[in-house]
Amino acid sequence: MSERRESGDERASSERPRPAPVTISDVQELVRRKDEIEAQIKAYYDVLEDQKGVGMNEPLVDVEGYPRADVDVYQVRTARHNIICLQNDHKALMKQVEEALHQLHARGKEKQARDAAEAQNEALNQGQGPSQSPPRPFAKVNSISPGSPASNSGLQVDDEIVEFGSVNAHNFQNLQNIGTVVQHSEGHPLHVVVLRGGERLQLRLVPMRWAGKGLLGCNIIPLQR
């Protein structure tokens, strides 16, 4: 049986460290260098403008073929050469900026997809884990006064309460638990979850002073299980 031997190029390729991922700081540094090159190009164009506006293509010899006496030919040629070199540098740098932005964008999309997948898995685990059980009601509404905060919230008689603010079946001991939450939540909305005809509903109840008695205007009794 023959053994495959790794070539020197393959070993060098496998041992070569991967480039570090592009960061926002890297992009900012590339942009800074781009701005610097653009400023240098503009400065050399200003030199050409000062030399009778010769630009990049105006001839530097007169009709008889002699160097023009009205411009500094050496300075113009130097400026033109530097502009061409800087424009090539600028083009290469812009390609680096584009690739860096593409990497950042791709990595951002990967992170969003990864976060979404993790959130979905967490939700599935919470909903289907062996230790999780459907929340059960612990109390029931047996009367509601018309025009009361409870009535205005949409609460109805025979609603079975699953959550009342921070109170649920796991920490409910007696009706004083609900009373304490109500007293500390006057004027502030409470998140209330009820079962009505087998359907789970979420309500927003704001305990407050009204024409009737109490801050809710309803009567709640514990469920006997």
N, C-alpha and C positions, 0 to 999 in steps of 0.2 A: 504494500500500500504506500503510495507516494505522499510525501508531506509537502504542503504548500509553504514556501518560504517567503516571508515578507520582504519586499524590496526596500532599498534605502529610501527611495522617494516616498513609499507608503508609510514607513516608520516615521519619517520626518513630518509627513502630513498628519499622522495620528498624534504625534507628540507636540505639534505646533499649537500653542495656546489660542483659544478662540478670542476674537476681539471683544472687548467689553461692550455691553449694550449702550446704545446712544442715549444720552440724557438731555434734558432741556438746557442745561448749562453748556453742553457741547454745541447745540444749535445756536445758542446766544453768542458763543465765541465765533462760530462760522459767520454769523450775521455781522458781528463787529469787524471781522476781517474783510468781509464784502464791502461794508461801508468805507473802510479805510482805503481799499483799492479804488472804489468809485471816486473818493476825494482826490486821490493821486492822479487818476485819469483826467479829472476836471482841471486840476492844476496844470497839467501838460497841455491841455486844450487851450487854457488861458495863455500859455506861452505862445502857442501858434497864433492866437488871436492878436497878441501884442505885436507879432511879426507880420504886419500888414494883412492879417487874417488869411494866411496862406493855407490853413487847413491841412488835411492829410494828402491831398492830391495836386495841389498847385505846383507848377514847375519851379525849380530852384535855379534855372539858368535863363539867361535872356535870349533874345531872338538870334543872337550870334553864337550861342552855345557857351557863353561865359557865366560863371557863378554870379547870381544877382547881387548887386551892390547895395540894394535897399533893404536887405534882410540879413540876419545872422544865419548863414546856411548851416553851420555846424550845430547851432542851438536848435534849429528847426529839425534837422535830421535826428538829433538826439531825442527830442521830444516825440517825434513820430515813432521812433524805434521803441521808446519806453511805453508809449500808448499801445502799440501792438502787443508787446509782451504782457502788459497789465490786463489787456482785454482777454488774452488767452488764459491768464490766471483767474480772471473774473469768471470766465465761462466754466472752468474746471471747478471753481469754488461754488458756483451756483448749482452744479450737478451734485456736489457733496451736500449742500443744503437740502436739495430736493430729496436725496436718498435718506438723509437723517430724519426729515419730516415724515417721510413714508414709513420708516421704521418706528418712529414714535406713534404714528397713527395706527399702524398694524398692532403694536404692542398694547395700545389702549383698547382696541377692539377685542384682542385676545383676553385682556383682563376683564372687560365687561362680560364677555361670554362665560369666562371662568366663574366670575362672581354670581352670574345668573344661574349657572348650573349648581353651584354650591348652595345658593338660596333655595333652589328647587329641591335639591336632595335633603336639605335641612327640613323643609316644609313636609316632604314625604315621610321623613323619619319621625317627625313630631306627630304626624297624622296617623302613621301606620305602625309605629313602634310597639313592641309587646307591652311596655309599661304604660302606654297611653290608653285612656278610656274616654268615651264621649262625656263631656261635662254634664253633670246631672243637676236638676233644679233642687233647691233647698227650702224655698218659701213660695207662697202663693198670694195673689191679690184677691181679697174677697169683697172689697167695696171701694168705690171711687166717687168723690164729690164732683158734680159738674162745675166747670170753670176753674178747677184746681190745677196746680202745677202738674200733678200726676196725669190728669185728664188731658191737659194741653200737650203732654209729651207723647200721647198715643197709647199710654198704658191702659189696659182693659181688665175688667173683672175676669177671674179664672186664669189670668196669665201666670205661668209658673216661672219664677225667677231663677236664672242660672248664674248671673253675675249682677251685683249691685255695687258699682264702684269697685273697691278692692275686696269686697266680700264675695266668697264663692263657697261651694259645698265643702271644700277642704278646710276652710278656716271658720266657717259659720258655727257659732255656739248657741246664740240666742238672738232675739230681736234687738237687744241692746247694741249688737254689732252694727246693724243697719242704722239705728238711731244715732250712734256716734259718727258714722260716715255722713249722715244727713246734716248734723249740727256743724260739722267742720267744712261742709261744702255749700253753705248758704250763698246763693248768688252765683255759684259756679256749676257748670254742667257736669253731670255724672253719666258715665257710660253704663247702661243697663241692658242686659241680654235676657230675653224671655223666650219661653216655649209657648206657642199658641197654636193649638190644633196640630201639634207635631212639627210645626215650622219654627225655626230659630229666627228671632227678630232682634235687631239692635236698635235701642232707643236712646234719646238724649233727654235726660231729666234734670231740670234746674230747681233745686229746693229754694223756695223764697216765701216771703210773707204775702199772704193774699187775704181775701175777705173772710175765709173760713179758718178752721182750726189747724194748727201745725204748719209745717213747711212743705208738705206733700199733698195733703188732702186725699189720702187713701189709707186703707187698712191692710196690713200684711200679716199673714199667719204662717208659722213654720209648717213645712210638709212632714207628715208622719210617714216614714218609710219602714 
